[in-house]
Amino acid sequence: MLQHLELRLPDPCLVVLVGPAGAGKTTFAARHFAPDEVLSSDAYRALLAGDPTDQRATAPAFAALHRALRHRLSRRLLTVVDATSAGPHDRRPLLAAAAAAGVVAVAIVLDLPEETVLARNRSRGELAVPEAAVRRHLARVAASLREPGLAAEGFTTVIVVREPAAVEALRVVRVVSAGDGSPASRVAAEQAGRVTPPLARGRADPDQHDGEDREHDPGEVAPCDALMQERQR
């Protein structure tokens, strides 16, 4: 049995869950965060169209989600975005909102095995996403994890979880930031007794919705746990 893997999050911060449909993002969010802290694209589709799977409501759903995100971050409230966020285009407005509010962004990537994701999606019955769409999600997530990776987009910390057992073992611990947010620039993920080097805080360009290149602290990264690792440039 795995010991708890501890993830320390600055509070406030933006947490972006990244993963295909069926990866368990909503379950993860419900386990570790309060309902009012989670902005779910499915929930906004359900609110606006009465059906969380109605793709016709996607544009207005995300417009509402982005407005709520900007409002919450401006009030320095920790906020979790529960959506696939599989590609850079999906993540840019989220990073821009975090940058405008002066809070860091943390990505938690549920990069589970393909067969696990597809099986979970099929088990959702009427809420299942077409398999072709899930496979596209999987491909986009895999592309996002290739160099230069998510850290280059503007995420301060990127946690990649690759096995269901690691998802179950993960424990989130909050570190309350000072008013100026100074501790948030040094987010450490403690994984199986290992502390990874901190990443330098950067700011996304709110006009271009794109992150500037980051210069990380020098030093080698210790060998990563096979089930969960922090990816960085």
Residue, then its C-alpha position, 0 to 999 in steps of 0.5 A: m500500500l502506498q503511503h500518503l503523497e503530500l502536495r503543499l498548495p499555497d492558499p490562495c492559488l489557482v489549481v487547474l485539473v488536467g486530464p481526459a474525460g474519465a480520468g477522475k478529475t471531478t472525484f479528485a476535486a470533491r475529495h480535496f476541495a470544498p464545493d464552492e472552491v470548484l468551478s466545473s465545466d460540466a456543472y456550468r453546462a448543466l446550469l445553462a442547458g440542463d445537461p452536463t453533456d450538451q456541447r452546444a452550451t460549451a461556449p457560454a458555460f466557459a464564458a461563465l466559468h472564466r468570469a467566476l474565476r476572475h472574480r474569485l481570484s481577484r478576491r484571493l480565493l483558492t479556486v479549482v478548475d475542473a475541466t479537461s484543460a487538455g491543450p494550451h488554448d484551454r489553459r491560457p485564459l486560466l493562466a491569464a486570470a491567475a496572473a492578473a490577480g497575482v496568484v500562482a497557478v498549479a497544474i495537477v495532471l491525471d495522466l492515467p493509463e489509456e485503458t483505465v480512462l476508457a473503461r471509466n468513461r464507458s462506465r458513466g452510461e448516459l454521461a459517457v463522452p464519445e470514445a473518439a473524443v476521449r482519445r483526442h483528450l489523451a493525445r492532447v494531454a500527452a502532447s502537453l507533457r512533452e518538452p517544454g511542458l506545462a511549466a513553460e506556459g506559466f504554471t509554477t508547479v506541475i504534478v503528474v499522477r500516472e496511476p490510480a493508486a497514486v491518486e488515492a494516496l495523494r493528500v493536499v495540504r494548504v500553506v496560507s500565504a501572506g498578504d503579498g503572496s510571497p510564500a506562493s513563489r516557493v511551492a514544494a510538492e513532497q512526494a514519498g518523502r522527497v522534496t522537489p526543487p522549487l520553481a521560480r514564479g513567473r507571470a503570464d501576459p494578460d494580453q496574449h494569454d500566454g506565459e513567458d519563459r521561466e528560469h528555474d532554480p538551478g540544481e538537478v531534480a531528484p529521481c521521481d516516484a514511478l507513480m507520481q512526478e513533478r514535470q518541469r522545464 
